[in-house]
Amino acid sequence: MPLEVKNVAFSYNHNPSKRDADAGLKENAVLKDMSFTCRDNRVTGIVGPNGCGKTTILKVIAGFYRAHAGSISYDGRTTDGMNAAELAKLRAVVEQTVYSPFAFPVYDYVMLGRTPYHGNFSADTEEDNEIVLNSMKSTNVLQFKDRKINELSGGELQRVMIARSLAQEPKYLMLDEPTSHLDIRQQLEVMKLLRTISSNTTIMCIIHEINQAAAYCDDVVMTAGGYVIGEGKAEDILSYENLSEVFGVLSMQTSQPESGKKQFLFSLQPETRAEKAKHVHVISGEGRGRRILLTLKHAGFKVTAGILSRNDGDYLVCRSAGIETVSVPSFSPYSEEAVMQQKKLCDEADAVVLVATDVGSGNLVNPETAYSYLNTGKPVFFVDHNLKEYKYDNTAGKRATQIYDAMLKNAKAVSGADELLSELTD
């Protein structure tokens, strides 16, 4: 059964004996009303801005703090009915830092994970030794079992801490930012390790790096202000809209080389409201409008795009950046509905941008649409990366070349995204 968090509230200065304690809890609470589920044998990442209560909820779930409202359930049993020893056999916790007044050998430090199974002054058993060795093998730390823990690198120490936790034989493993202070390779190694462990152990971890959550977590719980903003599959929760709402940033989506899972590039949102009010419709294709689309979006403009085929690089950029797009199925002709939809967006836009692309009979409607706005009083921009070098015009009578020549003469011709942005913001 899963680990369930239901309507949990917590405040560091809550005094239930005071009058109006419930009202005071709601006002001062770090956790106000948090509910989510960690499903069995999956990696669940908890993400959110600094100070939103991520570490606090982990410590409440682990039993280090007691919730002032709501409940935590392991396998259908609430933590209120468990003593410390029972809880220690169910879950293990890896905190951000390790403190030890003694320079333990690594083997002895991992053996501390067997403490919940020992009586007072009882000796380690053969079973304990076997479990500890297996934990060290699975985390790749057996080769330095005789070294002192204060001699280890950050990545080595992190794996040793995970090994100690696995020695507890927990059903649930909880980690607070397991990759903090590690270099890039060590971060990836730790996250891959957690993926492997999740085949037998349910993992819940606080993740600071959104791209790690996207690549290695099955599920994500997004928090802000003491509440759960969303929970579910990582690919659903880590969206342009949620990241913008919770973190106040703009993002574009790419793919991780190894798995193809979502990865993001981030930028700050614009500061001026005037730029946000402008609407620009971009007509592009073949991936040539990518920088134009992202530059305008990140500058705060309302951006729409199309008509684009759904296998086009520009279409994929629009999807990842949350840009409204007129699209048609791959290798399909432009429908009358798509043409009318693009005309409507151009009519509504404050400016129309045409990016030069190769043109055939199938996509001729795109430059024709931009051309039709030249004498309407609406600003029309022509982005010509190749400076009059039209590599491919397979239209009757070289119609595309005629349109491009007219755009160079009568539209506001620019060479790229930076020049276009300058023209739009002057």
PyMOL commands that set and color helices and strands:
alter all, ss='L'
color gray80, all
select helices_A, chain A and resi 21-28+54-62+79-81+84-90+106-117+126-138+142-144+149-151+154-166+184-197+210-216+234-237+240-247+273-276+290-298+313-321+336-348+365-371+396-410+417-425
alter helices_A, ss='H'
color red, helices_A
select strands_A, chain A and resi 3-10+31-38+43-47+69-74+77-78+91-94+172-176+202-206+219-224+227-233+249-255+262-268+279-283+302-309+324-328+351-355+359-360+380-383+393-394+412-414
alter strands_A, ss='S'
color yellow, strands_A
deselect
rebuild
show_as cartoon
